[in-house]
Amino acid sequence: MSKLNKLTFNIRSSSHFYNEVNLPSNEYMQETFRDFKDKQIIHYVVYFPKEKEARCLIYSYHYRLNHYNGITNNFPGGIFQCIRKVSLFDERPFEDEFFLQIQKSFPLMEQLIVANQQRQINKQFRKANNENGDLSIIH
């Protein structure tokens, strides 16, 4: 049997929880992948207390799909050259800094879908007379 030299993957899982004490942490996930040689694995765990749901995302970097769905405030960043369509979802508000990170992470993005019903909390970028004057336009 031939030896597998490279594995590209995108794994998403979700589960409902009733006891937050037994949920895996990001540190636990990091320990799970400690023996991988190239360390080209991105992972994070997101908890949605209102929905009592946990989501775990694990994918190989360099991500080759043309879409990236369900990004939350826990998004670790990175540069994704192939992504054209991005969707964001979170129970917590998306702040201006987060959108700047999204802009940098997806330089070829053509479509952005946002699902969030929370008002921004951090308004430090906003000016009294010119509300978004110091933010660049995302093209």
N, C-alpha and C positions, 0 to 999 in steps of 0.2 A: 504494500500500500504506500502510495506517495505521501510525502510530508506536506502539510498545509503551511504555506509561508505567510499568507496574509488573510485575515478575516475582517470583513467589513460588515457592520451590523447597526441596527437601530431598534432598540428594545424599549417598549413602553408598557408599564403595568400599572394597574390601579386597584385599590381595594378599599372597602369601607371599614372603618375602625370604630371601636366603642371604648377602647382604653388606650390613651395616648402613650402610656408608659412602655408598652411593648412594641412600639414602632421603631424601625431601623433609622439610624441617624446617618448623616452624610459621612461622618467619621467611620462608621461601620462599613459603609459602601467603599470607602477608600481602602480600608484594610482588606476587603474582599479581592481587590485587584492589585495588591502589592507585588505579586509574583509575575505580573505581565512585564515583559522585557522593555518594550518601546514606550510604555506609559501613554499611549495615544488613545486613551479611553476617557470619555467625559461622562460624568454621572452626577445626578443630584436627585434628592428626594424633596417633594413638595407636599405640604399638609394643608388641607382646606377644612378648618374647624367647623365652619357653618354647614358644610356638606358632609362632614365626618368621613372624608375621603383622603387617601394618601396616593400619590402618584410617584413612580420611580421612572426616571429616564436614564438610559445607558446607551451610548453610541460610540462608534469608533470615529476618531478624528484622523483624517480629513473626511468630513461628511460629504457624501456624493449625491444625495437626493436634491431635487430642485425646489422642495418645500420644507418648511420647518413649522410644525403645528403645535399649539398649546404652550408657547413660551410663557413663563411666569417671572415674577420679580427675582426668583432664585437663579435665573439664567446666568451661567458662569462666563459668558462671553466667548471670544474667539473670532476668527475670520472665516466666513463661509462664502467662498467664491461662486458656488453653483446655485445658491438659493435665490429663487425669484419670487416665491410666495411665502409670506410669514403670517402666522396668526398668534395673537397674544390673549391670554386669559389669566385672571387672578381674582381672588376675593379682596385683596389689598389694592390700594390705588397705584397706578403707574405714575411715577414722577418724571419731570423733565429730563433728569440725568439718565433715567432708564431708556428713554427714547433716543437720546444721544448715543448710548451704548448700542442700541439696536441698529441705528444708522451706520455706525462703524463696523459692526459685526456682519452686516449684510449689504455690501457695497453695490450689488447688482439687483437689489430688491425692486420688484415692479408692483407688487400688491401687498398691502398690509391690512389685516383684519384685526380689530380690537374688540374684545368682549370684557367689559369691566363697568361696574355701576358705582364705583367709589370715587368721590371727589379727591383731587390732589390735596395732600397735606402740606408738603414743602413748597412754598411759593417764593423761595429765595431768588429765583431767576426773574421774577416778574417785577416790573417797575410800575410806579403809580400812574404815570402818564402814558407810557408805551408798554402795554402788558407783555408783549413777547418781543420787544425790540432787540434784546441781546441774544436771542436764540436764532441759530441759522435755520434756513428752510431746508427740509429734507426733500431731495429730488428723487 
